[in-house]
Amino acid sequence: MSDTIVLQYVGFETRGAVREYTFTRRESGGEISEYFVTIANAAFVAHRVRYQDAPDICSLRLRREFATGGDHLPSARFSITDAELADYMEAHTPKQKPNVSLDRKDKES
């Protein structure tokens, strides 16, 4: 497998209960392969994923598949799990800092 994976996000379509995200991968010989990753619509409605994050989540999943499966994946279709959504949100949610103004009031009293 080459070190650089060139994935291009093509777009999405709503297909029943899922949103299907389409990506293309350009092979070293110029050959293009298509891959499809779905996320359940219910995940968006329940705020487990933001619409603007979905292409990144799908891209990360495909990159993991290529990292573990090599150049030729056994399937061109993948589904994002609730666990993957939770991991993404955990990794991309800013951590709250302690409230500095409360600490100052306590010291002034």
N, C-alpha and C positions, 0 to 999 in steps of 0.2 A: 504494500500500500504506500502511496506517496505521502509525504509529510503534510502537504497542503490539500485540504478538501475545499473545493470551490462549489459552494451551495448557493443557489439563488432562489429567493422567495418569489413565487410567481403570483400567488393570490389565494383566495379562499372561496368556498361555496358552502352554503347551508344545505345539508342533505339530511332531511328528516330531523332526527334528534341530535345530530352532530354538526360541527363546522369542520370541513375538510380543508386542510392547508396543503398547497401544492408547492413542491420544491424541485428544482432541476440540479443535477450534478454533472459538471463537465469533466469527462475522463481525460487522461493525458493524451489519448489519440484523437481528441476532438469529439468523441462520442458523447451523447447527452442521454442521461437516465432520469426518469421522473420518479418522485417519491411522494407519498401522501400520508399525512399525519392528521388524526382526528382528535377533537376535544368535544366532550359532551356539552350541548347547549345548557344543560342544567348547571354545569360548573360556572358558567358566566352569570346566570340568573342568581345563583347562590353566593356570588362574589368570592368564589374560590380562585378565580382567575380574572384578570382584566383583559379586555379586548386588545389593548395595545401591547400586552405582554405575550399574547398567544404565538405570534410568529417566532419570537425568540425562544420560547419554551419548546416549540416543535423543532427548531433548528438545533438546539442543544441535544434533544433526543436523537436526532439523526446523526449528529457528530459522535455521540456515545455509541450508537450502533456501528458506525464505521470504525471506531477505535477498537471495538471488541470483535467485530465480525469480518474485518478486512474489506477489500475493495468490492466484493460481490456479496451483497446481502441476500439472504434466502427469501426475503419478502420486500415489496415496495410499499407496503401499507403497515402503518403503526398507529396505535392509540395511546394517548396520554392517560395515565392513571391518576386517581385522586392523590396517591402518595407522591407522585412526581410534581403535581400542582402544589401540594403542601411544602415540599422541599424547596421549590422555586420561590414561593412566597416568603418562606423563612429566610432564605438567602438574600432576598431583594427588598425586604422590609427594613427601613431604617430603625436602628435600635434607639429607644428613648434614653435621653440623658437625664441624670438626676436634676430635679428642679433647683437651680442655684439660688433663685430668689427666696425660697422658703428657708434655705440654710442661712442666708444673710439675716432674715427677720429674727430667727432664733438667737443668733449671736448678738443682735442689737438689744434684745430685751434684757 
